[in-house]
Amino acid sequence: MKRTEGAVTDNGPRASTTMKSFMDVAFSVIVAECFTRYAEVLLEPSRHLLSFLAVIATIGSVVWSYVQFRISLEVWPYLDRPIGYCRFAADLLIVGLYGYQLYSIRDLLTRGSLCKYTLAFPLVFSLYIASGALRRHEHGTREASRMGLLVIFFLFFVMIAVGYQVAFARCGPGLVLNGVAVALPTVLIVLYRVLRGRSNRK
């Protein structure tokens, strides 16, 4: 199948530029919220070190996700058909979960908890899997998504989330526990993005 930017040229309808534009706005809102909601953390990192690192990790993850999302759209565009709109909805929910992850950092400042923060990662990857499955169906090829990679990282993040919930319930907030809960997901996200960057698939 021959592909050109934003369109499938042989047997599919044109991709919707409206959906792409809407996703651009959604990503922009999340990044802007990072800076406005946590201005005090970003301006005084020494007073809120773990929160600062979590915010920076979230900003980096969202921006990196957006860059790879746009690259993916050039190869696997949204199509103006029901399956394309379902995929768009899944991707929009992913951005919504980025917002959930961002807002959850407030719990670290108020309660010393990263329970919601760690939970956000497997939730995001579950929607990555859903979006990838929809993209495969939309474009009629398994090449549209690396499902095996997504499932592996989803399971990693499930273990981190469950482990943190259990440890927090037993021991309460702690610098070491929260430090690991910020650092380990960040390392895994970087690893995932590097591996995904070797292809144009999610």
N, C-alpha and C positions, 0 to 999 in steps of 0.2 A: 504494500500500500504506500503510495507516495504521499508525503506529508509536507505541507507548507505552514508558515507561521499562522497560528490561529485558525487553521482550517484543515479538514480532511478532504482531499481533492477528488477522490474517485467515487466513493459511495456513501458519504456521510454529509449531513448538513453542517453549515458553518458554526464554529464555536461562538458562544454568546459573549461579546465584549462587555455587556452589562454585568454579567456574573463576575468577570475578572475585575472590573472596576469596583464592584461592591466588596470583593475580598481585599483589594488594595486599601479601601477605607477602613475595613474592619481591623486589619493589621496595624494601620496607622493609629487608630484609636487606642489599641492595647499598648503600643510603644509610648504614646503620649501619656497614658495613664501611669506607666512606670515612673516617669519623671515627675509628674505632678503629685501623685499619691504618696511618693516616698522621697520628696525633696529633702526633708530633714535628715533622712538616712544617707542620701547621696552627698549631702553637704557636710555631714559630720560622721564619716565612716568609722572613726575610732571609737565612737560612743555606741555604735550598733554594728559591730563588725560582721556577725553572722547574717544579720538582716541585709547589710550592705552586699555581702557576697551572694546571698540568695536573689536580691534584686538584680545585680549585675548578671548573674547566671540566667535569670529569666529574660532580661533584655537581649542578651546574646543569643539565647535559644530562639526567641521569637524572630529576631532579625535574620538569623541563619535559616530558620524554617521558611521565612518569607522568600529569601533568595532562591532556595531550592524549590519552593512551590512555584515560583514564576518560571524557573527553568523547566520544571516538569510540565507546566501548561503549554509551553512551546512545542513539546513533543506529544503530549496527551491532552489536548484542549477539551474544555467543556463542549458538549454537543447539545444543540437545541432539540432535545428529545427528553422524555421522562427520566431515563436513567441518568442523563447529564444533570438534571435538576436535583435528583436524589444525591448524586455525588457532591454537588454544590452545597446542599444542605448539610451533608456530613462534614465538609471542609469548614463550613461556617460554624458548626458546633465545635470543631477543633479549636478555632480561634476563641470561641467563647470559653473553652476550658483553659486556654492560656490566661484569660482574664481571671478565671477562678483561681488558678495557680498564683497569679499576681496578688490577688486580694488575700489569699491565705497566708501570705508572709506577715500580715498584720497580727496573726495569732502568735507568731514568734516574738513580736514586740510586746504583746499584752499578756500572754500566758506561757511563753517559752515553748510553745508547741509547734511542731511541723507535721502534725497528723494529716491535715488537709493538703499541705504542700506535697508530701510524699504520695498521697492518694491521687493527686492530679496526674502523675506520670503514667500509671497504668490506664487511667481513664483516657488520656490523650492517645496512647498507643492502641487502645481498643478501637478508637475511631479512625486511627491511621489504617488499621486492618480493614474496617468497614469501607473506608474511602478507596483503599487499594482494590478490594474485591469489586466495588462498583466500577472502578476504572477498567479493570480487566473485562468486565461484562460490557461496558460502554464501548470499548475499542476492540473487543473480540480477540484478545491475545493475553496469554499469561505473562508476556514480557512487560506489561504495563505496571506491574507491581512486584516487589521482592517480598512476597508474603512470608517466606521462611525467616528472613532477617527480622521482620516486624514481630513475628510470634516469639522469637528468641528474646528480643529486648522487652517485649511485653511481660514475659515470664520473669525476667530479671527485676523489672520494676514492681511486679506483684510481690515478689519476695522481699524487696526493700520496704515496700509499704506495710506489709504484714509484720515484718520484723520490727519496724519502728513502732507500730501501734502497740505491739506486745511489750517492747522494752519501755515505752513511755508509760504504759499502764502500770508496769511493775516498779519502775524507778523514778518516774516523773521527769521533769526537764533537767537537762544536764549539758554542759558545754561540749563534752566529747560526743555524746549521742547526737546532739544537734549538728555538730561539726561534720560528723560522718553522714548525716541525713542531707546535708547540703552538698558535700564534696562528692559522694559516690554517684548520685544521680547526674551531677554535672559532668563527671568523667564519662559516664555511660552515654549521655547525650552527645558529647563531643565525638566519642567513638562511633556512635550510630550515624551522625552527620557525615563523618569522614567516609565511612563505608558507603553510605547512600550517595555521597558526592561522586563516587566512581561511576555512577550511572545516572540517568535522568528519570529514575523511578522513585516512588515513595515506598 
